[in-house]
Amino acid sequence: MQIWCESTSIISWANYSSFYLDQFLLCKKMPSFKHGGAYWFTDLTTPDSLYIFPVLTALSFLVIVEHNVHEGSHCMLVETRTTMKNLARAVSVLVVPFAMELPKAILCFWLASNLFSIIYRLVISVPSVKKSLGIPVIVVDSAPADAPKSQR
C-alpha cells in the first residue's frame, strides 16, 4: 500500500513536468502567444512584470495545500503528514520567486489548473453531491491500519 501511495505522486509529478516542458517550448515557438492575451498580459511569452500571476498562483497552491493535504493521508503517519504539509507550505512561498521568471502562458495554465482543483474539491466534498454520484463516505483513521496501536 505504501509503495502505491508514493508511486502515484511520482507519476503525477512526471506527467505535470512533461506538460510544463511542452508549454515552455510552445511559448518559444508560437508567434500567436506574443499577441494573444488580455488585460495586463497581452504578450504571453514574457514574465509578468506586475507579479500578479506568480502571487495568485502561489496563493491558489497554498489553498490546495491547506485543504487537500489529507488526500492519501491513510498512507502516512501523523508526523509524516505534518512534515509534508509544512514542506508544501514552504514550497508555496518559494514558488513566487521561481514563478516570476516564467512566461505568463505557463502561469495562466497553472493558475487555471489550481482554480479548477479548488472548485472540484469544493463541489465533490458536498455530501449531497457525493450521494448523488454514489461516492462512498470514507472514514480515514489518524494512522495507517498496519501501524502499531501506539501510533494511531
Backbone as a chain_set.jsonl record, in Angstrom:
{"seq": "MQIWCESTSIISWANYSSFYLDQFLLCKKMPSFKHGGAYWFTDLTTPDSLYIFPVLTALSFLVIVEHNVHEGSHCMLVETRTTMKNLARAVSVLVVPFAMELPKAILCFWLASNLFSIIYRLVISVPSVKKSLGIPVIVVDSAPADAPKSQR", "coords": {"N": [[0.823, -1.202, 0.0], [1.939, 1.256, 0.801], [3.919, 1.689, -1.16], [2.323, 2.05, -3.437], [0.989, 4.46, -2.8], [3.126, 6.267, -2.786], [4.079, 5.998, -5.417], [2.031, 7.015, -7.023], [2.223, 9.756, -6.625], [4.723, 10.274, -7.747], [4.253, 9.571, -10.408], [2.292, 11.47, -11.054], [3.803, 13.822, -10.767], [5.729, 13.452, -12.801], [4.08, 13.491, -15.047], [3.005, 16.105, -14.893], [5.366, 17.598, -15.082], [6.285, 17.012, -17.682], [4.221, 18.14, -19.152], [4.519, 20.819, -18.434], [7.05, 21.353, -19.588], [6.405, 21.035, -22.3], [4.627, 23.21, -22.622], [6.358, 25.321, -22.075], [8.162, 25.141, -24.211], [6.342, 25.585, -26.248], [5.667, 28.248, -25.81], [7.928, 29.491, -26.726], [7.921, 28.968, -29.453], [5.494, 29.628, -30.675], [4.14, 32.126, -32.505], [1.702, 33.397, -32.138], [1.306, 33.59, -29.437], [2.54, 35.879, -28.659], [0.818, 37.946, -29.119], [-1.629, 37.417, -27.959], [-3.064, 37.839, -25.441], [-4.833, 39.223, -22.646], [-5.999, 42.132, -20.9], [-3.544, 42.939, -18.577], [-1.767, 41.105, -19.493], [-0.851, 40.8, -22.311], [1.237, 39.864, -23.96], [2.036, 36.685, -23.95], [4.405, 35.324, -23.789], [6.28, 36.427, -22.153], [7.606, 37.157, -18.827], [5.472, 38.031, -16.018], [5.366, 41.288, -15.323], [4.094, 42.708, -13.351], [3.748, 40.928, -11.356], [1.394, 39.651, -10.711], [0.304, 37.177, -11.628], [2.29, 35.284, -10.591], [1.929, 35.627, -7.775], [-0.836, 35.073, -7.412], [-0.853, 32.446, -8.315], [0.779, 31.193, -6.398], [-0.776, 31.658, -4.092], [-3.124, 30.245, -4.734], [-2.056, 27.693, -4.869], [-1.326, 27.384, -2.194], [-3.861, 27.349, -0.985], [-4.788, 24.923, -2.001], [-2.942, 23.202, -0.804], [-3.543, 23.574, 1.935], [-6.124, 22.549, 2.1], [-6.2, 20.091, 0.813], [-4.245, 18.36, 1.646], [-4.735, 16.155, 3.162], [-5.47, 14.184, 1.434], [-4.811, 10.94, 0.493], [-3.71, 10.503, 2.929], [-4.065, 8.317, 4.48], [-2.01, 6.679, 3.987], [0.143, 7.575, 5.382], [1.988, 8.301, 8.39], [1.049, 10.337, 11.214], [3.049, 12.202, 11.892], [4.494, 12.317, 9.528], [2.586, 13.351, 7.769], [2.269, 15.93, 8.871], [4.837, 16.971, 8.473], [4.945, 16.883, 5.661], [2.903, 18.694, 5.009], [3.905, 21.087, 6.088], [6.221, 21.329, 4.549], [5.069, 21.636, 2.004], [3.783, 24.075, 2.415], [6.004, 25.747, 2.648], [7.026, 25.466, 0.064], [4.99, 26.725, -1.357], [5.468, 29.369, -0.733], [8.064, 29.696, -1.693], [7.653, 29.354, -4.382], [6.966, 31.732, -5.574], [9.268, 33.506, -6.239], [10.435, 31.802, -8.129], [8.364, 31.536, -10.024], [8.188, 34.108, -10.973], [9.875, 34.359, -13.105], [8.836, 32.837, -15.102], [7.079, 32.401, -18.249], [4.001, 34.141, -18.969], [2.027, 32.55, -20.112], [2.416, 29.959, -19.106], [1.976, 30.39, -16.379], [-0.642, 31.229, -16.495], [-1.925, 28.879, -17.294], [-1.224, 27.284, -15.063], [-2.439, 28.64, -12.925], [-5.142, 28.473, -13.723], [-5.443, 25.688, -13.649], [-5.012, 25.202, -10.904], [-7.185, 26.638, -9.814], [-9.311, 25.19, -10.91], [-8.893, 22.764, -9.57], [-9.41, 23.556, -6.93], [-12.129, 24.327, -7.07], [-13.267, 21.91, -7.922], [-12.674, 20.287, -5.692], [-14.186, 21.596, -3.726], [-16.802, 21.218, -4.712], [-17.019, 18.41, -4.891], [-16.847, 17.703, -2.259], [-19.235, 18.222, -1.069], [-21.843, 16.771, 0.699], [-24.367, 16.048, -0.485], [-23.756, 16.002, -3.201], [-21.854, 13.979, -3.288], [-23.523, 11.857, -2.534], [-25.392, 11.813, -4.656], [-23.73, 11.123, -6.753], [-22.934, 8.667, -6.011], [-20.671, 8.258, -4.461], [-18.849, 6.763, -1.98], [-18.721, 7.492, 1.539], [-15.742, 7.815, 3.127], [-14.146, 6.966, 6.019], [-11.303, 8.144, 7.47], [-8.639, 6.893, 9.269], [-6.428, 8.144, 11.856], [-3.947, 7.105, 11.571], [-2.125, 4.7, 9.56], [-3.647, 1.5, 8.874], [-1.982, -0.691, 9.311], [-0.183, 0.222, 11.138], [1.453, 0.305, 14.353], [-0.524, 0.168, 17.379], [0.155, 2.201, 19.144], [0.777, 4.355, 17.555], [-1.542, 5.195, 16.473]], "CA": [[0.0, 0.0, 0.0], [2.816, 2.421, 0.895], [4.558, 1.894, -2.462], [1.313, 2.594, -4.33], [0.76, 5.859, -2.442], [4.274, 7.053, -3.224], [4.23, 5.956, -6.867], [1.064, 7.894, -7.686], [2.776, 11.107, -6.579], [5.814, 10.329, -8.72], [3.641, 9.564, -11.736], [1.664, 12.78, -11.242], [4.857, 14.815, -10.95], [6.305, 13.242, -14.127], [3.088, 13.955, -16.006], [2.938, 17.562, -14.819], [6.641, 18.14, -15.56], [6.329, 16.937, -19.142], [3.271, 19.13, -19.666], [5.157, 22.119, -18.239], [8.089, 21.486, -20.598], [5.717, 21.27, -23.575], [4.131, 24.588, -22.643], [7.507, 26.213, -22.124], [8.63, 25.122, -25.594], [5.29, 26.198, -27.048], [5.795, 29.708, -25.643], [9.065, 29.948, -27.524], [7.751, 28.71, -30.881], [4.193, 30.049, -31.205], [4.084, 33.581, -32.637], [0.408, 33.923, -31.682], [1.386, 33.846, -27.999], [3.054, 37.241, -28.456], [-0.257, 38.927, -29.298], [-2.911, 36.821, -27.643], [-3.518, 37.839, -24.06], [-5.874, 40.197, -22.303], [-5.691, 42.989, -19.751], [-2.134, 43.272, -18.406], [-0.922, 40.028, -20.012], [-1.058, 40.68, -23.757], [2.304, 39.022, -24.503], [2.073, 35.508, -23.077], [5.735, 34.713, -23.797], [7.157, 37.15, -21.224], [7.205, 37.09, -17.413], [4.509, 39.032, -15.548], [6.123, 42.364, -14.668], [3.332, 43.174, -12.188], [3.793, 39.807, -10.406], [0.038, 39.234, -10.338], [0.188, 35.732, -11.836], [3.053, 34.492, -9.612], [1.324, 35.695, -6.439], [-2.102, 34.331, -7.444], [-0.52, 31.029, -8.438], [1.251, 30.738, -5.085], [-1.916, 31.651, -3.164], [-4.013, 29.131, -5.073], [-1.353, 26.48, -4.449], [-1.433, 27.32, -0.733], [-5.233, 26.91, -0.68], [-4.831, 23.487, -2.286], [-2.164, 22.535, 0.247], [-4.251, 23.626, 3.216], [-7.383, 21.803, 2.092], [-6.114, 18.791, 0.154], [-3.096, 17.581, 2.077], [-5.193, 14.896, 3.761], [-5.649, 13.19, 0.376], [-3.786, 9.914, 0.583], [-3.084, 10.513, 4.251], [-4.164, 6.991, 5.079], [-0.738, 6.01, 3.723], [1.225, 8.203, 6.138], [1.866, 8.543, 9.821], [0.68, 11.712, 11.544], [4.246, 13.038, 11.822], [4.825, 12.478, 8.114], [1.598, 14.289, 7.224], [2.604, 17.272, 9.349], [6.053, 17.379, 7.763], [4.589, 17.125, 4.257], [2.109, 19.917, 4.93], [4.811, 22.211, 6.315], [7.073, 21.42, 3.368], [4.252, 22.198, 0.924], [3.601, 25.498, 2.727], [7.256, 26.419, 2.288], [7.092, 25.488, -1.396], [4.05, 27.737, -1.856], [6.133, 30.673, -0.597], [9.238, 29.702, -2.565], [7.265, 29.308, -5.785], [6.822, 33.098, -6.106], [10.446, 33.947, -6.991], [10.594, 30.922, -9.287], [7.31, 31.833, -11.0], [8.378, 35.451, -11.528], [10.665, 34.241, -14.33], [8.128, 32.01, -16.083], [6.177, 33.111, -19.162], [2.616, 34.278, -18.495], [1.209, 31.435, -20.607], [2.546, 28.843, -18.164], [1.303, 30.771, -15.135], [-2.081, 31.262, -16.786], [-2.345, 27.48, -17.203], [-1.037, 26.809, -13.696], [-3.489, 29.253, -12.113], [-6.419, 27.866, -14.117], [-5.431, 24.322, -13.132], [-5.209, 25.275, -9.453], [-8.564, 27.066, -9.544], [-10.166, 24.045, -11.204], [-8.73, 21.812, -8.465], [-10.102, 24.094, -5.754], [-13.574, 24.24, -7.317], [-13.591, 20.483, -7.924], [-12.635, 19.814, -4.307], [-15.337, 22.164, -3.019], [-18.034, 20.589, -5.197], [-17.051, 16.98, -4.588], [-16.932, 17.482, -0.811], [-20.613, 18.445, -0.618], [-22.448, 15.451, 0.92], [-25.431, 15.725, -1.449], [-23.105, 15.679, -4.476], [-21.303, 12.634, -3.107], [-24.628, 10.896, -2.525], [-25.976, 11.711, -5.994], [-22.764, 10.469, -7.632], [-22.661, 7.33, -5.492], [-19.33, 8.207, -3.88], [-18.983, 6.374, -0.569], [-18.041, 8.296, 2.55], [-14.644, 7.026, 3.675], [-13.627, 7.483, 7.281], [-9.86, 7.93, 7.484], [-8.014, 6.805, 10.587], [-5.315, 9.08, 12.002], [-2.724, 6.384, 11.238], [-2.417, 3.559, 8.696], [-4.201, 0.335, 9.559], [-0.934, -1.617, 9.702], [0.702, 0.868, 12.119], [1.229, -0.142, 15.737], [-1.605, 0.894, 18.044], [0.687, 3.387, 19.818], [0.861, 5.445, 16.588], [-2.875, 5.509, 15.969]], "C": [[0.858, 1.253, 0.0], [3.461, 2.715, -0.461], [3.565, 2.505, -3.436], [1.08, 4.074, -4.055], [1.898, 6.74, -2.921], [4.371, 7.092, -4.737], [3.212, 6.837, -7.578], [1.549, 9.334, -7.674], [3.882, 11.271, -7.605], [5.256, 10.376, -10.129], [2.991, 10.91, -12.026], [2.71, 13.844, -11.516], [5.485, 14.675, -12.338], [5.36, 13.75, -15.207], [3.048, 15.477, -16.051], [4.217, 18.197, -15.365], [6.727, 18.104, -17.077], [5.366, 17.935, -19.773], [3.842, 20.536, -19.55], [6.214, 22.355, -19.314], [7.479, 21.738, -21.97], [5.219, 22.702, -23.675], [5.269, 25.585, -22.752], [8.045, 26.295, -23.549], [7.612, 25.768, -26.525], [5.359, 27.72, -26.97], [6.901, 30.267, -26.523], [8.778, 29.895, -29.023], [6.436, 29.189, -31.483], [4.126, 31.571, -31.3], [2.77, 34.171, -32.122], [0.399, 34.192, -30.177], [1.883, 35.257, -27.7], [1.939, 38.277, -28.482], [-1.6, 38.424, -28.804], [-3.347, 36.868, -26.205], [-4.663, 38.807, -23.861], [-5.39, 41.01, -21.106], [-4.2, 43.293, -19.674], [-1.213, 42.212, -19.013], [-1.158, 39.796, -21.505], [0.01, 39.823, -24.427], [2.513, 37.848, -23.552], [3.441, 34.843, -22.999], [6.691, 35.358, -22.8], [6.697, 36.955, -19.779], [6.25, 38.229, -17.054], [5.251, 40.104, -14.755], [5.395, 42.927, -13.447], [3.262, 42.117, -11.082], [2.412, 39.358, -9.937], [-0.117, 37.717, -10.479], [1.035, 34.924, -10.845], [2.425, 34.484, -8.218], [0.013, 34.912, -6.398], [-1.862, 32.824, -7.545], [-0.074, 30.463, -7.097], [0.102, 30.666, -4.079], [-2.861, 30.489, -3.453], [-3.371, 27.797, -4.705], [-1.446, 26.298, -2.936], [-2.83, 26.868, -0.302], [-5.358, 25.404, -0.911], [-4.098, 22.709, -1.199], [-2.954, 22.469, 1.545], [-5.492, 22.74, 3.238], [-7.286, 20.412, 1.488], [-4.98, 17.926, 0.652], [-3.51, 16.259, 2.719], [-5.457, 13.826, 2.709], [-4.507, 12.184, 0.462], [-3.139, 9.821, 1.951], [-3.197, 9.164, 4.955], [-2.87, 6.2, 4.877], [0.382, 6.499, 4.632], [0.93, 8.26, 7.627], [1.552, 10.014, 10.047], [1.883, 12.642, 11.413], [4.626, 13.318, 10.371], [3.869, 13.455, 7.453], [1.924, 15.72, 7.606], [3.83, 17.807, 8.627], [5.741, 17.721, 6.315], [3.809, 18.426, 4.102], [2.997, 21.141, 5.128], [5.759, 22.418, 5.136], [6.312, 22.049, 2.201], [3.958, 23.677, 1.161], [4.844, 26.29, 2.336], [7.397, 26.525, 0.773], [6.159, 26.553, -1.956], [4.628, 29.142, -1.729], [7.304, 30.771, -1.572], [8.89, 29.698, -4.047], [7.173, 30.713, -6.395], [8.078, 33.555, -6.838], [10.712, 33.097, -8.232], [9.604, 31.301, -10.386], [7.471, 33.213, -11.628], [9.135, 35.416, -12.853], [9.958, 33.442, -15.425], [7.278, 32.862, -17.016], [4.742, 33.11, -18.624], [1.736, 33.126, -18.955], [1.253, 30.251, -19.64], [1.818, 29.161, -16.867], [-0.207, 30.836, -15.314], [-2.647, 29.834, -16.706], [-2.31, 26.993, -15.763], [-2.126, 27.358, -12.777], [-4.853, 28.64, -12.436], [-6.526, 26.437, -13.583], [-5.669, 24.302, -11.625], [-6.638, 25.666, -9.102], [-9.55, 25.938, -9.83], [-10.092, 23.023, -10.072], [-9.477, 22.264, -7.22], [-11.611, 23.948, -5.912], [-14.031, 22.781, -7.289], [-13.674, 19.951, -6.495], [-13.827, 20.327, -3.509], [-16.632, 21.461, -3.416], [-18.114, 19.134, -4.744], [-17.129, 16.702, -3.087], [-18.33, 17.732, -0.252], [-21.3, 17.08, -0.478], [-23.535, 15.088, -0.098], [-24.86, 15.383, -2.825], [-22.51, 14.277, -4.397], [-22.398, 11.58, -3.195], [-25.199, 10.713, -3.924], [-25.032, 11.03, -6.984], [-22.403, 9.06, -7.168], [-21.255, 7.171, -4.936], [-19.468, 7.857, -2.402], [-18.214, 7.33, 0.343], [-16.996, 7.404, 3.204], [-14.14, 7.709, 4.935], [-12.152, 7.125, 7.341], [-9.371, 7.942, 8.919], [-6.875, 7.809, 10.665], [-3.973, 8.422, 11.712], [-3.086, 5.223, 10.322], [-2.873, 2.35, 9.504], [-3.116, -0.62, 10.04], [0.062, -1.012, 10.692], [0.435, 0.302, 13.506], [0.192, 0.738, 16.428], [-1.111, 2.15, 18.748], [0.764, 4.587, 18.88], [-0.498, 5.854, 16.054], [-3.487, 6.642, 16.707]], "O": [[0.557, 2.211, -0.712], [3.538, 3.875, -0.866], [3.933, 3.401, -4.196], [0.983, 4.864, -4.994], [1.663, 7.845, -3.41], [4.718, 8.132, -5.296], [3.512, 7.363, -8.65], [1.305, 10.067, -8.632], [3.965, 12.307, -8.265], [5.738, 11.145, -10.961], [3.125, 11.435, -13.131], [2.529, 14.681, -12.401], [5.748, 15.684, -12.991], [5.797, 14.372, -16.175], [3.056, 16.069, -17.13], [4.157, 19.225, -16.04], [7.191, 19.062, -17.695], [5.667, 18.512, -20.817], [3.674, 21.353, -20.455], [6.272, 23.44, -19.893], [7.982, 22.568, -22.726], [5.379, 23.339, -24.716], [5.15, 26.589, -23.454], [8.348, 27.381, -24.042], [7.99, 26.431, -27.491], [5.132, 28.402, -27.969], [6.809, 31.396, -27.006], [9.329, 30.688, -29.785], [6.283, 29.157, -32.704], [4.062, 32.243, -30.27], [2.737, 35.331, -31.712], [-0.442, 34.952, -29.696], [1.666, 35.772, -26.603], [2.093, 39.367, -27.931], [-2.631, 38.966, -29.202], [-4.001, 35.916, -25.779], [-5.37, 39.161, -24.805], [-4.473, 40.601, -20.394], [-3.643, 43.853, -20.618], [0.003, 42.404, -19.043], [-1.61, 38.725, -21.909], [-0.298, 39.116, -25.386], [3.098, 38.004, -22.48], [3.626, 33.899, -22.23], [7.809, 34.874, -22.624], [5.536, 36.627, -19.533], [6.232, 39.266, -17.718], [5.709, 39.851, -13.641], [6.021, 43.558, -12.597], [2.766, 42.395, -9.99], [2.284, 38.749, -8.875], [-0.607, 37.05, -9.567], [0.529, 33.945, -10.297], [2.395, 33.447, -7.556], [-0.227, 34.165, -5.45], [-2.578, 32.03, -6.936], [-0.499, 29.376, -6.705], [0.019, 29.716, -3.301], [-3.341, 29.828, -2.533], [-4.062, 26.872, -4.278], [-1.626, 25.179, -2.454], [-2.966, 26.09, 0.642], [-5.965, 24.696, -0.107], [-4.582, 21.679, -0.731], [-3.023, 21.416, 2.181], [-5.868, 22.234, 4.295], [-8.215, 19.619, 1.64], [-4.771, 16.837, 0.117], [-2.699, 15.337, 2.805], [-5.652, 12.662, 3.061], [-3.341, 12.578, 0.5], [-2.13, 9.136, 2.117], [-2.486, 8.91, 5.928], [-2.661, 5.172, 5.521], [1.46, 5.905, 4.656], [-0.224, 8.266, 8.056], [1.768, 10.842, 9.161], [1.758, 13.746, 10.883], [5.033, 14.429, 10.033], [4.292, 14.297, 6.661], [1.864, 16.621, 6.77], [3.857, 18.966, 8.215], [6.215, 18.732, 5.796], [4.04, 19.176, 3.154], [2.854, 22.13, 4.408], [6.062, 23.554, 4.77], [6.852, 22.897, 1.491], [3.891, 24.452, 0.207], [4.743, 27.375, 1.762], [7.837, 27.552, 0.257], [6.502, 27.218, -2.933], [4.308, 30.016, -2.536], [7.509, 31.809, -2.202], [9.741, 30.007, -4.882], [7.293, 30.862, -7.611], [7.967, 33.968, -7.992], [11.159, 33.608, -9.259], [9.978, 31.376, -11.557], [6.939, 33.46, -12.71], [9.038, 36.357, -13.641], [10.44, 33.382, -16.556], [6.805, 33.928, -16.623], [4.331, 32.19, -17.916], [0.791, 32.759, -18.256], [0.23, 29.615, -19.391], [1.124, 28.307, -16.314], [-0.962, 30.533, -14.389], [-3.71, 29.611, -16.127], [-3.257, 26.362, -15.294], [-2.671, 26.628, -11.949], [-5.626, 28.325, -11.532], [-7.59, 26.027, -13.117], [-6.438, 23.481, -11.126], [-7.235, 25.089, -8.193], [-10.513, 25.748, -9.087], [-11.115, 22.477, -9.661], [-10.103, 21.455, -6.536], [-12.294, 23.495, -4.993], [-15.063, 22.46, -6.7], [-14.623, 19.255, -6.135], [-14.412, 19.593, -2.713], [-17.461, 21.146, -2.562], [-19.156, 18.683, -4.269], [-17.444, 15.582, -2.685], [-18.576, 17.477, 0.927], [-21.334, 16.312, -1.439], [-23.613, 13.937, -0.527], [-25.428, 14.557, -3.54], [-22.646, 13.484, -5.328], [-22.231, 10.546, -3.842], [-25.464, 9.586, -4.342], [-25.489, 10.423, -7.953], [-21.659, 8.347, -7.842], [-20.707, 6.069, -4.94], [-20.13, 8.576, -1.654], [-17.192, 7.897, -0.043], [-17.325, 6.361, 3.768], [-13.758, 8.879, 4.916], [-11.787, 5.951, 7.272], [-9.646, 8.868, 9.682], [-6.403, 8.28, 9.631], [-2.958, 9.113, 11.618], [-4.241, 4.798, 10.304], [-2.522, 2.202, 10.675], [-3.291, -1.29, 11.058], [1.046, -1.66, 11.048], [-0.679, -0.131, 13.802], [0.049, 1.916, 16.098], [-1.889, 3.086, 18.935], [0.812, 5.725, 19.347], [-0.586, 6.782, 15.25], [-4.614, 7.037, 16.409]]}, "num_chains": 1, "name": "protein.A"}
